[in-house]
């Protein structure tokens, strides 16, 4: 009885494989349409979620360029005071009772009064009526015909860790609609990143009918490895590749006044992060191809020269600059991933069989 059931299961699997391989052209198109509709719906739902946190995504992605711009325009001046013991204090290190002068680095609206950039007022760190620590005016502030009384809370976030004051570290927009388009673009790209596991699952579901039954079981490892690899690749671009690239590009602009367009910058950083996320798929794709039997370690080692040329060309295309150090910064992780892919193919490689 057990043998009969086992034979029946094998026949069903074989029939399913044959039916999958015998789908007509129109049936393939219908399957592709259904997969695309599911993917679009999922991306749209993710887009709605990302839109409500688009300001946080924007701030996160803007940190590298803000830091780079602040560093590019800074002009170190020795701190020379009256007593010689003067020090610069960090806002985040202030404690209750600390005093000093607060300088408005940009036009700020307090109540119905506009405070011009460059104005200053004596301030004190204290607890407000809500019990929260804040910075409050310690003297009246005169702004045209209006007077800001003593004890008004100033726009200082004592919990901030990435505060980069100054006009020089701000990105520029040119139209009133550009902020909306920018936040929408950031939300769209973020939704694509969130949708990567689902999109990979849909891609696998579309190609799986052409595989043997035992090969379809590689779907879960492939989706998991690809998703993790995408996140690692995007993080590598953000934390490792992008800061030196920004420093190099801004260094070329010394002597110029920096007015960087926000849309151009976000196109740049998002494309770099997405590109590195795709590049880091190399081991995951190699895993599937080696398990299926399409590639093996010997083939990857045999064609290493061609692969090296392809990697260098890809690094030249992806690199935002034409200098050799930044190109090598892009090429280095690809070479490491290629070596990892060789080991992956060596460990998991097998000849392709029907069972």
Secondary structure, 3 states (H helix, E strand, C coil): CHHHHHHHHHHHHHHHHHHHHCCCHHHHHHHHHHHHHHHHHHHHHHHHHHHHCHHHHHHHHHHHHHHHHHHHHCCCCCCCCCCCCCCCCCHHHCCCCCEEEEECCCCEEECCEEECCCCEEEEEEEECCCCCEEEEECCCEEECCEEECCCCECCCCCCCCCCCCCHHHCCECCCCCHHHHHHHHHHHHHHHHHCHHHHHHHHHHHHHHHCCHHHHHHHHHHHHHHHHHHHHHHHHHHHHHHHHHHHHHHHCCCCCCCCCEHHHHHHHHHHHHHHHHHHCCHHHHHHHHHHHCCCCHHHHHHCHHHHHHHHHHHHHHHCCCCCHHHHHHHHHHHHHHHHHHHHHHHHHCCCCCCC
